Amino acid sequence: MTGTPPEALPMVVPAPDLPARVRIHEVGPRDGLQNEKATVPTEIKAKFIRRLAEAGLTTIEATSFVHPKWVPQLADAEALFPLVSDLPVDLPVLVPNERGLDRALSLHADRVAVFASATESFAKANLNRTVDEALAMFEPVVRRAKDAGAHVRGYLSMCFGDPWEGAVPVHQVVKVCRALLDMGCDELSLGDTIGVATPGHVLELLSALSEQRVPVSALGVHFHDTYGQALANTLAALQHGITTVDASAGGLGGCPYAKSATGNLATEDLVWMLRGLGIDTGVDLDRLVATSEWMAAHLGRPSPSRTLRALSHKEQ
């Protein structure tokens, strides 16, 4: 009996009106590891980033220059960044305020990100500020980063639902997006922080942003797979013209506000879908799978990525 060899799968069947290439914004080393309770050694983090780069990922979010008290896992930002800064890839870092920006710029980071909220409840819980107060705090950060020649990404949480407020009005999200762009952000990442989005909701938000002259080229999407919707939502975004998708190697990461959250969209699952659609990512899936398996072994638990499990042929 003959059949298709495994290495020829998935069969490439392009779909109409999709981009030819997608840039994956890998968030595993920062967003994926930040909630780990056991401290991951700096050398392991550096090796993780290097292996991701070797797998073909060209944008790898390295760390966060947040106060160690708030995110102990990333307290080694100053030690980590110099260990990977020679890599020929983009290495964005999160900066919560001007102090964080100072720390990042002192190490010659040239891509930074701020972290805003579309809802008052999450702004209060995460930043201890109102939405407007948080935006006011970010203004000098963005301005100074731009003056230093850095690329600035604006993360926007709770774009599709909030654990305290429930449904988030689309116009509310659009307003904050517009404010972030107007203050100078080069790029926005639309976050489904608790994983409640569905494809129609995604298309509604993206259409509303287009109506307010927010260029699709300035947008990325960041989906969590809490309800198994991350890939469906990504496909909807691609159909609208989105070409930047956030993902986390091995599906690392989770949301502390949703007990059933299974974490970020796994980079392996995203690459498998895009490969089948004939969309170029530049990622070597075998190397990526090996890297995620290596990190999962270090963390002492299996990866939730279905593609990784299927390709590794292991009982997990």
N, C-alpha and C positions, 0 to 999 in steps of 0.2 A: 504494500500500500504506500502510495506516495502522496505528498502534500506540500504545503508551503513551509520552507524551513523557518524556524523561529526568528532567525536574524532578519528575515524579510518582513516581519510584522512590526507595527501595524501596516497594512496595505495603504498606500497613499491614494486618497480620493479627495481632491480639492473640492471645496464648496464655494459657491459664487460670493462675490462682494466681501472677501476677507483680505486682510493685509498679507503681503508677501513675506514680511518679516516681523517678528515680535521681539522686543527687548525685555528680557526677564530681569526684574529688579529683585535680586536675591536678598532676603531679609533674615535668613537663618542665624547668622552669627550675632545679630543684635536682637531683633524681635523674637527669634526662636529661642535663644538661650536666656533672655533676661529674666524669665520667671522660674528658672531652674533653682531649686533650693540648695543643692550641693554645688559648691564653687567649682567651676570648670577651670583648670589651670590655664594660665595665659598662653603657654606654649601649645596647648591643645587647640585653643581658639585660633592661634596663628596658623597652625597646620591645617585646620578646618578651612580657613579662608584661602590658603594657598591651594588646597586640593580643589576647592570650588572654582578657582581661577583656572587651574589645569584642566578642569572639565569643560571649560569654554564659557563660563559665565563672565560677563564683562562689567556688570554693576553689582557690587557686593557690599551691602551695608555692614560696616565693620564693628561699630560700637556706639556708645552714647556717652556724651560728656555731661551726664546728669550727676547730681550730688550722690556720693556713695551711700549715704544714709537711705536714699529712696530706692536705689537699684543696686544692691550690694554685688550682684553678679557682674556688673560692668564697672566696678570700682578700679579696674586695672586699665582703663582706657589709655592713660599716658604711657603705660608699659607696652600695651598691645600694638597701638597704631604704628610706632616705628618699626615693628617686626614685619609689617606687611606693606609699608608705604612704597616699597620699591617695585611692587607688582604693576604690570602694565594694564591695569583695569581701574575703573572708577570705584572709589571707596568712600561713599557717603557716610557721614556720622550725624547723630542726633545732637542738637544743642538746644536745651530748654530755655536758656536765658543768655544775657550778655556774658556772664561768667563762664558758662559752658562754651560760648563762642570764642572767648579769649583763649581757653585751654586748647580748643581745636586749631585755631589759627597759629598758635605757638608751635604746633607740630606740622604746620604747612598743609593742613587739610584744605582741599579746594572744592569740596562738595559737602554742604551741610543741610540739615532738615530741621524744621520746627514742627511742633505737634499741637494742633488746635482741635477744637471740638465744635460740632454743629449744634450741640445742645447745652443748655445751662446746667443741667444736673451733672453731666460728665465733666464739664469745665470746672465745676465746683469740686467734684470728687478728685479729679486728676491734677488740677492746677490751683485749686483753692481761689478761683477767680470767676467772675462772670465771663461770658463769651467776649463781650466788648473789652473787658479789662485784660483778658488774655491777648487779644489782638493788639491792644495798645502796648503790651509788654514785648510782643514780637516785632513791632515796627522798627525799633532801633537795632534789633538783632539782624533783621533782614537787610536794613540799610547798610550797616557796617560790614556785613558779609559781602554784599554786592560791591561796596567800595573797595574791599580787599580782593575783588576778582573771583569770588566763589560763586558756584552754582547753588541756588537755594530751592529746596523742595519743601512744600507745605503739606504735611499730613493732616487730613481732616477725619476725625473719628465720628462714629455714630451717624453716618450718612443715611442709613436705611432703617435704623431702629435703635432705641435706647432702653436699657433695663429698668429705668425709673419712669421715663416719660412715654414709653411705647412707641407708636408710629411717629416719625419725624417728618413734618411737612417739607415737601420738595423745595418750596420757595425759601425756607429757612436755610437749607443746605446751600442753595444757590447764592444767597446773600453772603454767607461766610466765605464761599469760594471766591466770589468777586472781590471781597475785601483782601484776601490773601494775595490774589493776583495784582490788585491795585497797589499793594505795598511793596511789590517787587519780586514775589516768588516766581521762579522760572517754570515750575512744574507743581502740580497738585496730585496727591494720591487720595482717592476716594475710598474711605475705609468702611467696610461692613463689619464693624468691631465685634458684634455678637452673632454674626452669621445668619441674619434673618432675611436677607434680600432674596428676591426671586427675579427672573429675567425681565418681566414686564416692568417691575419697579426700577431696575437698572436702566432700561431704555427710556423710561419716563424722566429720570433724573438727567441722563445724558442729553436728551432732547431739550430739556429746560435750560441746561447750561449752554447749549448751542444757541438757543433763542436769545440768551443774554450775552452773546458774542464771546463766550469762553471757548478758545480754540481747542479742538479735540487733540491737537498735537501737544498741548500742555497738560494733558490728563493721563493719569495712570489709575489702575483699579487694584484694590487690596481686599480680597475676599477671604472670609473664614468659612470653614466647611461644617459648621455646627449642625446644619440640617441637610447636609449632602448637596448643597446647591452651588458650590464654588465654581465648578467647571461649567455648569449651565449658565451661570451669571457671567463668567468670563467669555463664553461664546457670544452671548448677547452684546457684551461690550465690544468685542471684535467686529461684530456686524455693524456697529455704529462707527467704527473707524479707530477705536483705541488700539495703540500699538505698544503700550507699556503695561506690563502685568507684574504685580508683586507676588512672590512665592517664597516658600521656605523649604530648604532641602530636608527631605524626610518628613515634611509636615510638622516640623518643630514649632513649638509655641502654642499658646492658648489664650483664652479670654477669662480673666478672673471673675467676671460678672455673669457668666453663664456656665452653670455646672456641667451641662452637656456639651460644651464647646470642645471640638476635636482639634482645634488649632488652625493654623494658616493653611491655605491651599498648598499642597505638596508640589515642589518643583518637578519631581518625577512624573506626577500625574498630568501636570500642565504640559510638559515636554512630549509625553506620549500622545496626548490629544493633538497638539500642534503638529507633530510629525505626521500623524495620520491625515491631517488636513493639508499637508504639503507646505506648511508655514515654517520658514527658516528661523532657528534660534541660535545656531552656532554651538549648541550644547551637545557634548558627547554623553549620551544617556548611560552607557555602561560605566563610565568614570564617575558620573554623578551618583549612580546607585551604589557603587563601591564606597564612595565618600560618605553617603548617608548611613550605610551599614556600619561603617567604621565609627561614626559619631554615635549611632544608636548603641553600639557595643560599649562605648565609653560611658554613656549615660546609664547603661544597665537596663534598658527596656526596648521593646520592638518599636519600629516606626509605624505610624498609622497609614503611611502611603500604600495604596493598593498596588500601584505599579511596582514599587520597590519589592513588595512581598511576592508578587507574581514573578518578577524577574530573578529574584534571589532563590526561588524554589525551596524556601524554608518554612517550616511550621512555626508561626509566630502568634 
